[in-house]
Structure formats: C-alpha cells, structure tokens
Amino acid sequence: MILLAKYPSIKTKGEYACFIKFQKFSQEYVTKVKRLPCRYYEPHNKVWEVPINDIDRVVATFGVDNITIFNDFPEAVEYLENLKNTTCSKKKTAEELLEYYKNIKCEVDYEFKTKPDGHQIEAFNIGLHRNNLIITDVPGLGKTKSAIDIMDYKVKTGQVKHILVICGVNGLKYNWEQEIKKHSWYNCQVVDGSKETRLKKLSSYWMFTYTIINIESIRNNEKTKRGTGKVIKENDNEILTTIAKMCELGKFDAIIVDEFHKANNHKSQQGKGLRSLNAKYKIALSGTPITKKLERSWSILNWMGFEDASYWQFVKRYCTLGGFSGWDVVGYKNLDEFHERFDRAQLRRTKDILQLPPKTHQVYYVEMSKEQRKEYEQIKRGIIQEAEETKVVDPAVATLRLRQFTDKVKTEAVKEIVDQLADNNEPCIIFSCFKDGLYELQNTLTEYNPLLLTGDITNAEDKQKVVDDFQVNKKSNVIMGTIQAMGTGYTLTRSQYVVFLNKAWSPTDNEQAEDRAHRRGTTGNVTIISVVVKNSIDEKVEEILKNDKLYIDKVVDGIPLWRNNGDLFKYLMED
C-alpha cells in the first residue's frame, strides 16, 4: 500500500506536487516508482515527489486498490472516483449520447450570440473550470465556435481582455474572422500584409478583443550547433519577438491555436515559435491531433501544461528506440497508458453526436496498358539502382516518380468518374498530393470548368474565393486541390463525392481532406473514392496507411511507421 499526498513542490515545476510514501518499505515499489519519467527522492522525509499531472501514471503503476490519500488532494480523489465510476460522455452509447446532449444545461447564466448545440455546451461548461483545454473533436463539430464561446465568457466576466488566435493554416485567418463576426459579441482584426503592416496592426491590439495571425508569422529561425545546442544564429523574426514580448507583459492573456498539429514538432521553426509564447489561458484545437509520429504529441502536451517530463523522458516512456544510432523511433509501447494520459488532456467527440449520414469508402481500380507497364518497370528499376548506389533511402522521395507516373495512368479514369457524376448533376471534390497531376487533370476536365486550389495560390483571400465559388456561388461542379492547400479548414459540403487521385503518407491528412465534405451541413451519404492502379505502388501505399492508422486510433480514440526506412522501401518495391 502507498500513501498519496499533495504538498508544496520541492523540486518539480509548479506550486504543488504529488508525494508518494510507502506504508512499508518494498523494493518492488521502489523499482516501480523509478520507472516514472519524473520522480525525485526526498531523503529527509523519505518520500518520492512527482508532478501533479502524473497522477494517472502513479495510479497505473501501483493500481487503484493500493493507493490511500492522506491529505486534501482533490485532483487525486476526482481521478480515482472517475476510474471507479466512469460517467463521462465518451463511455455512453450513441442513444445515451443523444439524450445526454439533448438535455444538457449551461452551468452559468450566459447569453450566447448564436445558439450552441449540446456538445458545444459541454465544451463551454468544461472551459469554465479549466485554464487550458485541448479540443480534438473530429472535423465538422464546430470546435471554433466552442473556443469563441469560452473566450467570450471569460472576456465578459473580466478574466480575459485580449486573445491571440494562431492559425495553423494560413488561409484559416479569414475563416476565423468570419466565425468571430458570426459567434462573438466582440471585435477582431486579421494581422496580414507586409512586415511593417503586421507590426502596425499588432501595436493596435488594444482596439480589438481578438487578434488573428497565421503560424508562419511566428517562426523561430534561431539556429543551434548540432550536438552542443550552442546558438550560432539568433532569431531575427521581429513579428515573433514582438508577440512574445506582448505575451510576457500580459497584453495577450489568452491564446487559441487552431490546427495545432501543424506545430507539433518542437524542433521545427513553427513549433519553437509557438513554445516561446505563453498566456494564462490556452485553447488548442485539432481534429487530427496525432500524426504518425506519436512522439510529437509531447510538444503540445508540454506547452499546454499537461506533461512535465522532458522530451527524451517522454520518448523513452512511449517509444521503442533502435536503428543505426540506437536513438531512432522504430515503434511504440505503453499505448494504453498513452491513450489514458492524452485523454485526460483532451475533449474529443465524434460525429455520432450529429447523426451524420455514413461515410462510404470505395476503390476504383485502373489497369496499366502494356506500354505503361513497361515504362513503370523501367522507372522502378532506375529507382532501385539509385538506392543501391547511394545507400541512403527516403521512401517518400525515392518513390515520387512512380507515384506521379501512376497519376498519369489514372487521368482518364478520374474523368470517367466525373462524367458519371455529371450525368446526375452531382458536384465532385478531387484531392491529390501533387499539383502537377491536378494541372494535367484540369486540362482533361476543361468542359467542366474545374476550380483549382494549390499552393501556387498564396493569398488567403484568393484561396477562400476559390472555395466560395464552389460552395456558395456554384460556378463549377468540380473543385480540385492539393491535400496541403485544400484539405484543412474549408467547408465543401455541397458535394457528397470525394475522389483521391492519390493520397498523403499521413492517414490523418487524408481524413481531414475527406471531412471537408463529411461535416456539419452534410445532407447525404458521403462517398470517398480512391483511384488505385492495380499491381503498383498505389496498392502498397493504401496498405501502409491502414497500418499507420492503427497506432493513431489507439492513442486518440483508445482503439508507425510500422517499418523502418529500409524495410519500407523494399516493401514498396516488391512485385
């Protein structure tokens, strides 16, 4: 039996910490406590100190029945009670959920500008009691409105004055502007234009409740010497420096980060930039919070205050290391604990609560001609020979020529699909990883006057205009775009058909793209069509995506790359 208490911290970050004391010395218990990523022994009192946020790890390590709480420790009491008698909404059946959200009431007397749905009231109620909240509802459930409602209330009650909204996708700045005007009682500004213009707009922050900026504006371009960490180039991004100072001075007392998975690499410029900002209140939003590199979840958990372990402590806990250096992530472990920990930090609801029509997946197979097969095999032999000579293989880069070749094979097949849909006056959305294939497809589909959205359109307003011309103005029944440019943030519910010319390596990116059509406002069954060339790399990519998704679902919903680079490349090249 162990005793668990809460006292002022001695060594860990934060005002208070969790203390473990053994009723009777046990070497087994000592061994167990040493497995916790953050633990400190205090010899004077013979107790172990761990962060408050690690209650779940303590309980998982020693078991619910082996823990006694011996002082005022409400966090632990609440956690243990929830384990013993779980009543949270995610454990309810679909029918119970519908009834639960139908009858849920707001905990405070507050007039919303626009009426919230039941699950948005739930998010609002939770936001009343938390300084930091991660909302990972699947796309289409209205996470933006939930964040706005929470912050509006904090403004009204004097807890917050100015909110910084950081958009993980540039084009979403103007989406947020529209959403704030629709759902908020307060005003906003978009920080865009030249550097001088953006700095000027930031200086006038006090005139606006919400200030909206894209995450590219806060890149930290500091460079350090590999291995030593010594700074060899200071950050010279004046926008980031200005915002960081404003946050430090409390001028922005709340931060909302939308599509936070775009900055979940703590080593990237965007990730480092975000981590240099702080505020009393934080809300992070993403419909796909975990990518195929699960270790990157540390960055957002740590920034939000849910993870006290260092990056490498976190990695050692949940990742299997190996490879040439011995420090490459080759697999994952302790996924049940990982899910439980992530679940404590997030609020996640699925589309079951909206009773959306189902989403159906179909595969449209295409056969290569003899001439195409000959050319395909020639390209493949060249790639294998090059890999053998260089001994360095990035599967995604190495196989690019093969994937682009199969795109050409699929062009006529995609036109056949569009023709069939056109016969029934059905609009269509087409996604691809590569813009070149879309430009070629645009020429093939000239008669339909297809709209095209790729990274070549850099202005966010121009991007939104392309979307509006399809969704609102109905200038064309066909819209095409790259997954990177069009797969996040936009609503394309006018169409019930999504066609993939090819897919991204990340299953989460593909799901985000699918859900441009399958979200609030959808009126019919959404059909997802993957165009696949038989006996080609296309089939291998489909299989890999299915395997990666197993890891992601395990962590996010409780339900890798699964091969190292060399093995993955060999698999892709197999006949």
Buried (B, 14 or more C-beta within 10 A) or exposed (E): EBBBBBBEBEEBEEEBBBBBBBEEEEEEBEEBBEEBBBBBBEEEEEBBBBBBBBBBBBBBBBEEEEBEBEEEBEBBEEBBEEEEEEEEBEEBEEEEBBEBBEEBEBEEEEEBBEEBBBBBBBBBBBBBEEBBBBBBBBBBBBBBBBBBBBBBBBBEEEBBBBBBBBBBBBBBBBBBBEBBEEBBBBEBBBBBEEEEEBBEBBEEBEEBBBBBBBBBBBBBEBEEEEEEEEEEEEBEBEBBBBBBEBBEEEBBBBBBBBBBBBBBBBEBBBBBBBBBBBBBBBBBBBBBBBBBBBBBBBBBBBBBBBBBBEBBBBBBBBBEBEEEEEEEBBBBEBBEBBBBBBBBBBBBBBBBBBEBBEBEEEEBEBEBEEEBBEBBEEBBEEBBEEBEEEEEBEBBEBBBEBBBBBBBBBBEBBBEBBEEBBEEEBBBBBBBBBBEBBBBBBEBBEEBEBBBBBEEBEEBEEBBBBBBBBBEEEEBBBBBBBBBBBBBBBBBBBBBBBBBBBBBBBBBBBBBBBBBBBBBBBEEEBBBBBBBBEEBBBBBBBEBBEBBBEBBBBBBBBEBBBBBBBEBBBBBBEE
